[in-house]
Amino acid sequence: MQPLRIALTKGRLEKDTIKLFQKIGYDCDSVVNKGRKLILPIGNGEIEIVLAKAADVITYVEHGVCDLGVVGKDTILEKGESFYELFDLGFGKCKFALATQKGKDLYGGYKALTIATKYPNVTRRFFEDKNMDVRIIKIEGSVELGPLIGLSDAIVDIVETGSTLRENGLEVIEDVCPISARLIANVVSLKMRKQEIEALVDLLGKEVDA
Amino acid sequence: MKKNLMITPEGTKDYLFEECISSGKIQKKIKDIFISRGYSQVDTPCIEFYDLFSMEDSGFSQETMFKTTDNRGRLLVMRPDSTLPIARMAATRLKHLNTPLRLFYGQSVYKNNPTLKGRSNEVMQMGIELIGATGKRADLEILTTAIDCLSATVEDFRIEIGHAGFFNALVERLNVDPDTIEAIRSSIESKNYSSLNIILDKLPDSPQVTAIRKLPRMFGGEEVIEKALKFCNGTKAENSLCYLKELYQDLSILGLGDKITIDLGIVQQTNYYSGIVFTAFVTGIGDPVISGGRYDKLMSNFDFPTGAAGFAVNIDYIAEINLKDRRKDTAPVPKILVCAKDGYEIKAIQKTKELVAQGKNAVFSVFATYEEAKDYAENAGVEEILTVGE
């Protein structure tokens, strides 16, 4: 039997997921002391962990080269297409929010807004739902600069504590949606390996709810 | 401007040698099955009017269709599916024939997929449409034909059956607006338990809400139907469940065991499905290889209200699976090269034909001299050179 292959988003989600796997009784030493390896067996080898960047987790699961994946809802909303979203793992909590300079009346007047963001699809959908035409500019990092140096009227970005915003004189004017880590599954894997996946999901579910 | 002279558009490719052989073999097998079941072949145009696929409930979004215009500026698309064109054909040119119509097709469909996803924009599909028949016998005819196609072409598969009427009956009694229904539907389709629960938590408790909450997990063997029956007592949804149970039990005579499963969470966006819906999966392929179902409602859109059902097989996936371990990646080479001396060309061609008729792998040499032929034979690995003269 081929091991069940799970793609994890490298970094914090990886650490939280591994903690969860340890709690339900898997030996995860290979991941804890991984060196530079990218494919790591855990437990008795019945599960293989693949470490990847968030967007790649989705790609691997969509193509069925990984059966399951752990990825943030932010990436799912921005990149997601065809897979099953099985489970809210409850960690990696934050939110998408619309923010601009403190005290600014963003919706006043009739000017078409310019929004800077790392998440153009999320931003487009958010404003489409409001029936608003906006100009979206994709930025690769430090999106907060947008309104500060005059590139955009506001930003849509991930907000955790809000301290970066505050330090730069920005404030959230509207929440877009909450975010947390999700367990996703390939459409065919869930059907062909139903028992294994359901057993694992049940174990993880009990641990998350506890 | 740089000319795109040497590459094919994204999502397309040239099919070479054994890829064509594998695809051809699969197509032949499936075609034989369709013909033995009494289906007749039809071809529809590659380009159709956009209007055909933009009907309400057709489930094709305009972003995913390749479009062009005709000489009067009307919008055309490269067909994204064959069922709608065949429904159009049945409702017009075939309207006065005796039903049921048993039609089959083998043709490519086109989809403009998002860029850099590694998906094919051109897919070879074969399928059947059984038009003018409803009821269990018609559904069994379709399902067993699909199973025959899979049994003949792949080693391990799952075919899962659901019923569009089940979900529709459940949401009908919720008394919620269409947007909420669509949100519920898409959460079940993506088996997104968390978002489904968020929507349902806002609704008052009812047997329907309890049932819908469980839907994403309602797939597996016959026990799924038993479980679902418990919370659907006395509702319209019960009818669909009992019908599914009957089909499942009938199909169990085939002895395919867990290859046939039930999924009550199949809720396709293509609203045109009204009865059974089914998809088939194969290990190693990340998408369904067959999808189909009953689409009685659709035919009314063409002023031809009648029962209809069918399915499409993705030939490319099945050909790929069959090729996986057999790919040689070498060009085909003949065993015998037949060279003609000057003036004996026709004689050599006739000799080649004789050899081929005896079952030998021979070709007529088109090189001007014997030396060139010899060089080629050595480099390409031809076993024998035969010279024809005198």
Interface residues (C-beta under 8 A of the other chain):
Chain A: T59 E62 H63 G64 V65 E81 S82 F83 Y84 E85 L86 F87 D88 R182 A185 N186 V187 V188 L190 K191 M192 K194 E198
Chain B: P114 K117 G118 R158 E160 S190 K191 N192 Y193 S194 S195 P216 R217 F219 G220 T261 D263 F281 V282 T283 G284 I285 G286 D287 P288
